[in-house]
Amino acid sequence: AISCGILAAYHANGRGWTWALPGGGRVDLLGVWRGCGLPLSLTYFALDSLYYCLPRRDLIIFVHHVIMVFCHYPVASPAGASLAGAGDADFATWLSIVGYTSEVSTALMNYRWYLINTLEE
């Protein structure tokens, strides 16, 4: 959800990574992703692996989490993002943000699972 909000702010701001706030303030959208979005997501992957994947021996989801962490962790710092983006840290961070938009459907799938398993006919 954070990735979708950042992309919406990016487009609402005329395709700029610095979001202008009323009153003259500015928010660095890439900094929000590196400082908030990625740490929350990486923590989710670690906890889901620890409390779901490993106890249930769900190897496919575990491998998915490992790949996501391996691919997105370098973006957490400008130096790592620059290395991952062949010198363009903003591009690597943008790829990370756009990649996470595919995870938006997870909340809907979890809600569907909850409804299937709790509702009576």
Backbone torsions as a table, in degrees:
resi	resn	phi	psi	omega
1	ALA	NA	-35.0	178.6
2	ILE	-64.1	-40.3	-179.4
3	SER	-62.8	-40.0	178.9
4	CYS	-65.9	-39.8	177.5
5	GLY	-63.8	-40.6	178.8
6	ILE	-65.9	-43.4	179.1
7	LEU	-65.3	-37.5	177.3
8	ALA	-64.6	-42.8	178.5
9	ALA	-65.8	-37.0	178.3
10	TYR	-60.4	-46.9	-179.1
11	HIS	-74.3	-35.0	178.9
12	ALA	-68.2	-24.5	-176.9
13	ASN	-93.2	13.8	180.0
14	GLY	77.8	35.0	178.2
15	ARG	61.2	50.7	176.6
16	GLY	-126.6	144.0	-177.6
17	TRP	-80.9	-8.9	174.6
18	THR	-106.6	117.3	-175.6
19	TRP	-91.4	122.4	179.5
20	ALA	-81.7	126.7	178.9
21	LEU	-99.6	155.1	174.3
22	PRO	-59.8	137.2	-179.4
23	GLY	95.5	0.8	174.9
24	GLY	96.5	-4.5	179.0
25	GLY	-73.6	160.4	-179.9
26	ARG	-134.4	145.2	177.8
27	VAL	-124.7	126.9	176.6
28	ASP	-81.7	106.5	-175.9
29	LEU	-64.8	-35.8	177.4
30	LEU	-67.0	-35.1	176.1
31	GLY	-66.4	-36.5	176.7
32	VAL	-63.3	-41.7	179.5
33	TRP	-65.3	-46.6	-177.9
34	ARG	-68.7	-35.1	-175.1
35	GLY	-92.4	-18.3	-175.8
36	CYS	-129.1	-55.1	-175.2
37	GLY	-62.2	-50.7	-179.1
38	LEU	-66.7	-46.9	178.6
39	PRO	-58.6	-40.3	177.4
40	LEU	-63.5	-43.2	-178.2
41	SER	-67.3	-44.9	179.7
42	LEU	-64.8	-35.7	175.9
43	THR	-65.3	-40.8	176.5
44	TYR	-59.2	-46.8	-179.1
45	PHE	-60.6	-42.1	180.0
46	ALA	-65.1	-47.3	-178.6
47	LEU	-68.7	-39.0	178.2
48	ASP	-65.5	-37.4	176.5
49	SER	-64.3	-44.2	-176.8
50	LEU	-69.4	-43.8	-173.4
51	TYR	-98.6	-14.3	179.8
52	TYR	-118.1	-59.7	-171.6
53	CYS	-63.9	-49.5	-176.2
54	LEU	-69.0	-46.0	178.3
55	PRO	-62.5	-33.7	-178.4
56	ARG	-94.2	0.2	-179.2
57	ARG	55.6	42.0	179.4
58	ASP	-89.2	86.9	-173.3
59	LEU	-67.3	-35.8	-177.2
60	ILE	-64.8	-47.2	179.7
61	ILE	-68.7	-36.5	177.7
62	PHE	-61.2	-46.2	178.5
63	VAL	-63.3	-39.6	176.0
64	HIS	-57.6	-46.6	-180.0
65	HIS	-63.2	-42.9	179.8
66	VAL	-62.3	-43.6	179.5
67	ILE	-64.4	-43.7	179.6
68	MET	-61.6	-44.5	179.0
69	VAL	-64.0	-44.8	-179.2
70	PHE	-61.7	-39.0	-177.9
71	CYS	-79.4	-33.9	-172.8
72	HIS	-99.2	-20.4	-177.4
73	TYR	-58.2	-41.5	-179.4
74	PRO	-59.2	-24.1	-177.5
75	VAL	-72.5	-13.8	-176.8
76	ALA	-65.3	-21.1	176.3
77	SER	-124.0	147.6	179.1
78	PRO	-58.5	-35.8	179.4
79	ALA	-66.8	-44.6	177.8
80	GLY	-66.3	-38.5	178.6
81	ALA	-66.3	-36.5	177.5
82	SER	-65.5	-40.5	177.6
83	LEU	-66.3	-44.5	-179.3
84	ALA	-69.9	-26.5	-177.8
85	GLY	-100.1	20.9	179.6
86	ALA	54.3	42.7	177.9
87	GLY	99.3	-12.1	-178.6
88	ASP	-112.6	92.4	-177.0
89	ALA	-62.8	-37.4	-179.4
90	ASP	-64.5	-38.1	179.1
91	PHE	-65.5	-44.1	179.1
92	ALA	-63.3	-39.9	178.6
93	THR	-67.1	-40.6	177.4
94	TRP	-60.6	-43.1	177.3
95	LEU	-60.5	-39.6	178.4
96	SER	-63.7	-44.6	179.9
97	ILE	-63.0	-47.5	-179.4
98	VAL	-64.7	-38.4	178.7
99	GLY	-61.3	-35.7	-179.3
100	TYR	-73.6	-15.9	177.4
101	THR	-64.5	-22.7	177.6
102	SER	-70.1	-15.9	179.3
103	GLU	-85.1	-4.5	-178.3
104	VAL	-60.9	-35.6	-177.8
105	SER	-67.9	-15.3	-179.1
106	THR	-59.5	-41.4	179.4
107	ALA	-62.2	-41.2	178.9
108	LEU	-67.8	-38.9	178.1
109	MET	-66.1	-38.7	177.4
110	ASN	-66.4	-39.5	177.5
111	TYR	-64.7	-41.3	177.2
112	ARG	-60.0	-45.8	178.4
113	TRP	-59.5	-43.4	-179.7
114	TYR	-61.4	-44.8	-179.4
115	LEU	-65.3	-42.9	179.3
116	ILE	-60.5	-37.8	-175.3
117	ASN	-89.6	-8.4	-178.8
118	THR	-118.1	-24.2	-178.2
119	LEU	-80.7	144.6	176.2
120	GLU	-102.7	151.8	-179.5
121	GLU	-77.7	NA	NA
